Amino acid sequence: MVIYLPTATILVVTLLGEDTIIEYIRRAKMLIGLKELILISLTFGQAISRSTDYCYAENDQPYLKFGTKTAYTFIHGAKRPAQNIPGCKPLQIWMLTRPGTLYPDAETISKLKALPKLRDQITYNHDTLGYGHLCDLDLENLRIWRIDSAMTMEKAENLVPQGTEDLVLLARRLKTHLPELFPPTVSDVSERNYKFRSTAGEKTSSSLKAFMSGLFDQWQMPPTEAPMNNTQFASHLTCPEWRDEVSNNPEAMIEVTRFKSSPEYQNLLTNVSRRLGFRNNITEASLNAMYDMCRYEKAWTLDAISAWCAVFSLEELKILEYRDDLTEYYKYGYGNKVNLRMGCSLLQDMFRQFKKLESGDNASEPKGVFSVVELGTLELFIAAMRFAEDSTPLLASNYQSMSKRLWRTSEIGSFAANIQAVFYRCDVPEDPNKVIFYMGEKPVPYTGCKVGLCDWDDLKSRFAKTLSDCESNFCNANSAFSSLVVPTVLLWLGLPALALSSH
């Protein structure tokens, strides 16, 4: 191998491997002060370029499942046909929805603000030191990348434009799929026909307003305020046992800790560090910041490339997705038995609403009950319903064998993730009441149900003990769901916030 220098000096390097040659080049640059060196292979007579792992910018089918920061557009089941169950009529829909696509929280924004400095080090590693393995296109995208100026501390956890669109389009599809439940004119819209609820906070109240505008886009909606009491929608936050056993218990996340020590995860750290031109492994904080920027940017702008996604290979993105799944599984899912009791109050609310319909007299009941809640609340309800339950628990040691797991946060916990339960009255005299469940607009293949159509009486029997335990729940025995939720429709109409009856 010969390296020609403009000074006519010839440096002969024994080919001991790529890293050895790169180190000689680096030292030669520093010694002579040159910006460029031309490497010519005596054997092939061709210029040798920097080796690359792959080129993300040229990937026509990138991996789009980013755990809890996945764009809803990439995973929802919007292509399902309009509801048409022979001999059955929908009477009511009960629905839980996570907020749409958001800006990060304040703590994450602070960490993402450090990325320009990291970016500059990565480009320096490639351009000046000769280290790193990003392809030219990916490196150029990173070089010209600028942090979104709209992502300020004041916008922390606020809805982004794509988040508003998530909820508006979700509502419009719902009207198309269940036209019997939505009036053709706004004159039929009333507080009696529809109940809208949310937890406190800008992201939930804005998401609720976006969803309402998708349902009734002819209405002019004045600014609203979200209810201030989260006790019922987030009962785990006020539950001493959940805090002790899960939230404040490091042992609850032991499988996540073990996974981060696994060969798969440690190899990820090494490979990403090498790809970016670092001789030592980057910190976990740097890894998380790059991953977060990748998935946030992809959720904000669906048809654009995030320069930071080029940092990771396909397999590495799957490993990080599994890390997310493990975290949510043990914090809000089946990984801790305490979690299975935390969705009790919302489960009870759904059954209470449907029970009023079973006699056949539904004239005085709402056609829709809609609630926007935090992700943790949605996941706790999923666990209470025994949706997305794997026969094998998620562990640090079984990543490879759990590739087809049901508890996949990209699918069940994306931005705007939702659960829909629709109550039907059917022409079946002996058992007329049926319920269908949807997650992300996809029918839930629920045990004991025929093609997703569940017998109401069977559901009551299945959850009888759970519902009974709700009455003496160890966290909120004295709370009444009705007294904790403000009817947003009243706020929407500009009326004072009042306590809502259980009706």
C-alpha positions in Angstrom: 0.0 0.0 0.0 1.4 3.4 -1.0 0.2 6.8 0.1 1.2 9.7 -2.2 1.8 13.0 -0.5 1.9 16.4 -2.3 5.4 16.9 -0.9 6.5 14.0 -3.1 7.2 12.1 0.1 6.2 8.4 -0.1 5.1 6.6 3.0 5.0 2.8 2.8 2.6 1.1 5.1 2.4 -2.6 5.8 -1.2 -3.7 5.4 -2.0 -4.9 8.9 -5.6 -4.1 8.8 -8.0 -1.2 8.3 -7.5 0.3 11.8 -3.7 0.3 11.4 -3.9 2.1 8.1 -6.3 4.7 9.4 -4.1 5.4 12.4 -1.1 6.0 10.1 -3.2 8.3 8.0 -4.3 10.2 11.1 -0.7 10.7 12.3 0.5 11.7 8.8 -2.2 14.3 8.6 -1.3 15.7 11.9 2.4 15.6 11.1 2.3 17.3 7.6 -0.8 19.4 8.2 -2.7 18.1 5.1 -6.4 18.0 4.9 -6.5 15.3 2.3 -4.4 12.2 1.6 -5.0 10.0 -1.5 -4.7 6.3 -1.0 -3.8 4.3 -4.1 -3.8 0.5 -4.2 -0.8 -0.7 -6.1 -2.6 -3.9 -6.7 -5.9 -2.6 -8.2 -4.9 1.0 -9.0 -8.1 2.3 -7.5 -8.8 4.9 -4.7 -9.9 3.2 -1.5 -12.9 4.9 0.3 -14.0 4.7 3.9 -15.6 1.4 4.7 -19.3 1.6 5.7 -21.7 -0.8 7.4 -24.7 0.2 5.2 -26.5 3.3 4.0 -29.7 4.2 5.8 -30.5 7.1 3.4 -30.8 4.5 0.5 -33.1 2.2 2.5 -36.5 2.2 0.8 -38.1 0.1 3.7 -36.6 1.4 7.0 -37.7 -0.1 10.3 -40.4 2.1 11.7 -41.3 0.5 15.0 -39.8 2.7 17.7 -41.6 1.4 20.9 -43.6 4.1 22.7 -42.5 6.8 20.2 -43.9 5.0 17.2 -45.9 7.1 14.7 -49.6 5.9 14.8 -49.8 6.1 11.0 -47.3 3.2 10.7 -49.2 0.7 12.8 -52.9 1.4 12.8 -55.5 -0.9 11.1 -57.3 1.8 9.2 -57.9 -0.5 6.2 -60.4 -2.5 8.1 -63.8 -2.5 6.3 -66.8 -0.5 7.7 -68.7 -2.2 10.4 -71.4 -4.5 9.0 -72.3 -7.3 11.3 -75.4 -9.0 9.9 -78.3 -8.8 12.3 -76.5 -6.5 14.8 -76.7 -2.8 15.5 -74.1 -0.8 17.4 -75.5 1.0 20.5 -72.4 2.5 22.1 -68.7 2.9 21.7 -66.5 3.2 24.8 -62.9 4.4 23.9 -59.6 5.1 25.6 -57.0 7.0 23.6 -53.4 8.0 24.2 -52.5 11.6 23.2 -51.2 12.1 19.6 -47.6 12.7 18.6 -45.9 15.0 21.0 -42.8 17.0 21.7 -40.6 15.3 24.4 -40.8 16.2 28.0 -38.6 18.9 29.5 -35.9 16.5 30.7 -35.6 14.8 27.3 -35.5 18.2 25.5 -32.6 19.2 27.7 -30.7 16.1 26.7 -31.5 16.4 23.0 -30.1 20.0 23.0 -26.7 18.4 23.4 -26.9 16.5 20.1 -25.3 19.3 17.9 -22.1 18.9 19.9 -22.2 15.1 19.5 -22.9 15.5 15.8 -19.9 17.8 15.4 -17.7 15.2 17.1 -19.0 12.4 14.8 -18.3 14.4 11.7 -14.8 15.3 13.0 -14.2 11.6 13.6 -15.0 10.9 10.0 -13.5 13.9 8.3 -10.4 14.6 10.3 -9.5 11.5 12.1 -10.5 9.0 9.4 -12.5 7.0 11.9 -16.2 6.0 11.6 -18.2 4.0 9.1 -21.2 6.1 8.2 -21.8 6.2 4.4 -21.3 9.6 2.7 -25.1 10.2 2.3 -25.8 9.5 6.0 -22.8 11.6 7.1 -23.9 14.5 4.9 -27.5 14.3 6.3 -26.0 14.4 9.8 -23.7 17.3 8.8 -26.6 19.5 7.7 -29.0 18.4 10.4 -30.3 21.1 12.7 -32.4 20.7 15.8 -36.0 21.7 15.5 -36.3 25.3 16.7 -39.9 24.8 17.7 -38.8 22.2 20.3 -38.5 24.5 23.3 -39.0 24.0 27.0 -42.3 25.9 26.7 -43.5 23.3 24.2 -42.6 20.3 26.3 -45.1 17.5 25.9 -47.3 19.7 23.7 -49.0 18.2 20.6 -47.2 18.7 17.3 -49.1 19.3 14.1 -48.8 15.6 13.2 -50.3 14.8 16.6 -53.4 16.9 15.9 -53.8 15.1 12.5 -53.4 11.7 14.3 -56.6 12.4 16.4 -58.6 14.2 13.7 -58.1 11.4 11.2 -58.8 8.7 13.8 -62.1 10.4 14.6 -63.1 10.7 11.0 -62.4 7.0 10.4 -64.4 6.1 13.4 -67.4 8.0 11.9 -67.0 6.1 8.7 -66.8 2.7 10.4 -69.7 3.3 12.8 -72.1 5.7 11.0 -75.1 4.5 13.1 -73.5 6.1 16.2 -72.8 9.6 14.7 -75.5 12.0 13.5 -75.5 13.5 10.0 -76.1 16.9 11.5 -74.7 18.7 14.5 -78.2 19.4 15.8 -78.2 15.8 17.1 -75.0 16.4 19.1 -75.6 16.9 22.8 -74.1 16.2 26.2 -76.5 13.4 26.5 -75.4 11.7 23.3 -71.6 12.0 23.9 -69.3 12.2 26.8 -65.7 13.5 26.4 -63.2 13.2 29.2 -59.5 13.6 29.7 -56.8 13.7 32.4 -55.2 17.0 33.3 -52.6 18.5 31.0 -52.0 20.3 27.7 -51.3 17.1 25.7 -54.5 15.3 26.8 -56.8 18.3 26.5 -55.4 19.3 23.1 -55.7 15.7 21.9 -59.3 15.6 23.1 -60.1 18.8 21.2 -58.5 17.5 18.1 -60.5 14.2 18.3 -63.7 16.2 18.9 -63.1 18.4 15.9 -62.6 15.2 13.8 -66.0 13.9 14.9 -67.9 17.2 14.6 -65.8 19.4 12.4 -68.7 21.9 11.9 -68.6 23.0 15.5 -66.6 26.0 16.6 -64.9 25.1 19.8 -63.7 27.7 22.2 -60.6 27.0 24.4 -61.1 24.4 27.1 -59.5 23.5 30.3 -58.7 19.9 31.3 -60.0 18.5 34.6 -57.5 18.8 37.4 -58.1 15.5 39.2 -56.3 12.5 37.7 -57.1 10.0 40.5 -59.4 7.8 38.5 -57.7 7.9 35.2 -54.3 7.4 36.8 -55.1 5.6 40.0 -51.7 3.9 40.1 -50.1 7.3 40.8 -52.1 7.6 44.1 -51.7 4.0 45.0 -49.1 3.4 47.8 -48.7 -0.3 46.9 -48.0 0.5 43.2 -45.4 3.1 44.2 -43.7 0.8 46.7 -43.8 -2.4 44.5 -43.2 -0.8 41.1 -42.4 2.9 40.7 -40.0 3.2 43.6 -38.7 -0.3 43.6 -35.4 -0.8 41.6 -36.0 -4.6 41.7 -39.1 -4.2 39.6 -36.9 -3.2 36.7 -34.3 -5.9 37.2 -35.0 -7.6 33.8 -34.3 -4.2 32.1 -31.0 -3.9 34.0 -30.1 -7.4 33.0 -30.9 -6.8 29.4 -28.6 -3.8 29.3 -25.8 -6.1 30.5 -26.6 -8.8 27.9 -24.2 -9.5 25.0 -26.8 -8.2 22.5 -27.0 -4.8 24.2 -23.3 -4.5 24.9 -22.5 -5.3 21.3 -25.0 -2.6 20.3 -23.1 -0.1 22.3 -19.8 -1.2 20.8 -21.0 -1.3 17.2 -22.7 2.1 17.3 -19.6 3.6 18.9 -17.4 2.1 16.2 -19.8 3.2 13.5 -19.6 6.8 14.7 -15.8 6.8 14.9 -15.4 6.6 18.7 -12.6 4.4 20.1 -14.4 3.9 23.4 -18.0 3.2 23.9 -20.4 6.1 24.0 -22.4 6.7 27.1 -26.0 5.3 27.6 -27.2 9.0 27.7 -25.7 9.7 24.3 -27.2 6.5 22.9 -30.7 7.4 24.3 -30.5 10.9 22.9 -29.7 9.7 19.4 -32.4 7.1 19.5 -35.0 9.5 20.9 -34.1 12.1 18.2 -34.4 9.5 15.5 -37.9 8.3 16.6 -39.3 11.7 17.5 -38.3 13.2 14.1 -39.7 10.2 12.3 -43.0 10.6 14.1 -43.1 14.4 13.6 -42.5 14.2 9.8 -43.6 10.9 8.4 -42.1 11.2 4.9 -38.7 12.6 6.0 -35.5 10.9 6.9 -34.1 11.5 10.4 -30.4 11.8 10.2 -30.1 10.1 13.6 -31.8 6.9 12.5 -28.7 6.2 10.4 -26.8 5.6 13.6 -28.5 2.3 14.1 -28.7 -1.0 12.1 -32.0 -2.8 11.7 -31.1 -5.3 14.4 -30.0 -2.6 16.8 -33.4 -0.8 16.4 -35.1 -4.1 17.3 -32.9 -4.4 20.4 -33.8 -0.9 21.5 -37.5 -1.6 20.9 -37.3 -4.7 23.1 -35.7 -2.6 25.8 -38.8 -0.3 25.6 -41.1 -3.3 25.8 -39.3 -4.7 28.8 -39.6 -1.4 30.6 -43.3 -1.0 29.9 -44.0 -4.7 30.6 -42.7 -4.4 34.2 -43.9 -0.9 34.9 -47.4 -1.1 33.6 -47.9 -4.6 32.2 -47.9 -8.3 33.1 -44.4 -8.2 34.6 -45.8 -7.2 38.1 -49.0 -8.6 39.6 -49.8 -5.2 41.2 -50.3 -3.8 37.7 -53.1 -6.2 37.0 -55.2 -4.5 39.6 -54.5 -0.9 38.5 -56.8 -0.9 35.5 -59.7 -2.0 37.7 -61.5 1.4 37.9 -61.6 2.0 34.1 -62.6 -1.6 33.6 -65.5 -1.0 36.0 -66.4 2.2 34.1 -66.7 0.3 30.8 -68.8 -2.4 32.3 -71.0 0.1 34.1 -71.7 1.9 30.8 -72.5 -1.3 28.9 -74.6 -2.7 31.7 -77.1 0.1 31.2 -77.6 -1.1 27.6 -78.3 -4.8 28.2 -82.0 -4.4 28.9 -82.6 -2.9 25.5 -83.6 0.6 26.6 -80.8 2.7 25.4 -82.6 5.9 24.4 -81.3 7.8 27.4 -77.7 6.5 27.2 -74.8 8.1 25.3 -73.7 6.8 21.9 -70.1 7.4 22.7 -67.9 7.7 25.8 -64.4 9.0 24.9 -61.4 9.4 27.2 -57.9 10.6 26.5 -55.4 9.2 29.0 -51.7 8.8 29.6 -49.9 5.9 28.1 -49.4 4.1 31.5 -53.1 4.2 32.1 -53.8 2.7 28.7 -51.3 -0.1 29.2 -52.7 -0.8 32.7 -56.2 -1.2 31.1 -54.7 -3.5 28.4 -53.3 -5.7 31.2 -56.6 -5.6 33.1 -58.4 -6.9 30.0 -55.7 -9.5 29.4 -55.0 -8.2 25.9 -51.6 -8.7 24.3 -50.7 -11.3 26.9 -47.8 -13.6 26.0 -47.7 -17.2 27.3 -44.0 -16.7 28.1 -43.0 -13.6 30.2 -40.6 -11.1 28.6 -37.2 -11.6 30.1 -33.7 -10.2 29.5 -32.6 -13.7 28.5 -35.3 -14.5 25.8 -35.0 -11.6 23.4 -34.3 -13.8 20.5 -37.2 -16.1 21.1 -39.7 -13.3 21.7 -39.6 -11.8 18.2 -43.4 -12.6 17.8 -44.4 -11.3 21.2 -47.8 -9.8 21.7 -46.7 -7.2 24.3 -45.1 -4.9 21.7 -45.2 -1.3 22.6 -44.8 -0.2 19.0 -48.2 -1.8 18.3 -50.1 -1.3 21.6 -48.5 1.9 22.9 -47.6 4.1 20.0 -48.6 7.8 19.8 -52.5 8.0 19.6 -52.7 4.3 20.6 -56.3 3.4 21.5 -58.8 0.8 22.7 -62.3 0.7 21.3 -65.1 -1.4 22.7 -68.4 -1.4 20.8 -71.6 -2.8 22.3 -74.0 -4.4 19.8 -77.6 -5.5 20.0 -78.2 -8.5 17.7 -81.2 -10.5 16.5 -80.3 -13.5 18.7 -83.1 -13.9 21.2 -81.2 -16.1 23.6 -78.1 -13.9 23.7 -78.6 -10.6 21.9 -75.8 -8.5 23.4 -72.4 -8.6 21.9 -69.1 -6.6 22.3 -66.2 -6.2 19.9 -62.8 -4.8 21.0 -60.2 -3.0 18.8 -56.6 -2.1 19.6 -55.2 0.5 17.2 -58.3 -0.1 15.0 -57.5 -3.8 14.6 -60.0 -6.4 16.0 -58.7 -8.1 19.1 -58.5 -11.9 18.8 -60.0 -12.4 22.2 -60.2 -15.8 23.8 -63.7 -17.2 23.8 -65.0 -14.8 21.2 -66.1 -15.7 17.7 -64.1 -13.7 15.1 -63.8 -11.0 17.7 -67.5 -10.9 18.5 -67.8 -11.6 22.3 -71.0 -12.6 24.2 -71.8 -9.9 26.8 -72.9 -12.4 29.3 -69.6 -14.3 28.9 -67.6 -11.1 29.5 -69.6 -10.4 32.7 -68.8 -13.9 34.0 -65.2 -13.6 33.0 -64.6 -10.4 34.9 -67.1 -10.9 37.7 -64.5 -11.4 40.4 -62.3 -8.5 39.1 -65.2 -6.1 39.1 -66.3 -7.3 42.6 -62.7 -6.6 43.8 -63.0 -3.1 42.3 -65.5 -2.2 45.0 -62.9 -2.8 47.7 -59.9 -1.9 45.7 -56.8 -1.3 47.9 -56.0 1.9 46.2 -59.3 3.7 45.7 -62.0 2.1 47.7 -63.6 5.4 48.5 -63.3 7.1 45.2 -66.2 7.4 42.9 -65.5 7.6 39.2 -68.3 10.1 38.6 -66.9 12.7 41.0 -63.5 12.8 39.4 -64.1 13.5 35.8 -65.1 16.8 34.4 -67.5 16.6 31.4 -65.3 18.3 28.8 -68.4 18.9 26.6 -69.5 21.5 29.2 -66.2 23.2 29.0 -66.4 23.0 25.3 -69.7 24.8 25.4 -68.1 27.4 27.6 -70.1 26.3 30.8 -68.5 26.0 34.2 -66.8 22.7 35.1 -69.2 20.6 37.2 -69.0 17.2 38.8 -70.5 14.5 36.5 -72.9 11.9 37.7 -71.9 8.3 37.1 -74.4 8.3 34.2 
